[in-house]
Amino acid sequence: QVQLVESGGGLVQAGDSLRLSCAASGRMYSMGFMGWFRQGPGKERDFVAAVEWNGGYTYYADSVKGRFTISRDAAKNAVYLQMNSLRPEDTAVYYCAVRTGGGTSYSVDNYPYWGQGTQVTVSS
């Protein structure tokens, strides 16, 4: 059973930065990707960024490309999301997720393990 715990959310102003953290515990029988999704009020849960656990390959949603950076620390079983130049439209609950498969995927359905989420609110 995999457990994920997010932290680092908060209330900031437009243009500010935040760094989200996700700590993973428990056994995974196949290594794949760790990623971040977000869900704003009344909206669907959308892909933000993902990192391949072994090789470090990353990919991003167009809306955050150039502003957000995902990274991982294998020794700590942790993944991070550095968010710069935050905008009000970035306001959402941010979720950490784990996928055991390979290849590029933007789908919520391909990530079976999820954290509880951390709130990010950006005011203008």
Summary of the structure (lengths in Angstrom):
residues: 124
radius of gyration: 13.5
end to end distance: 40.2
largest distance: 43.8
contacts: 362
relative contact order: 0.32
helix: 7%
strand: 51%
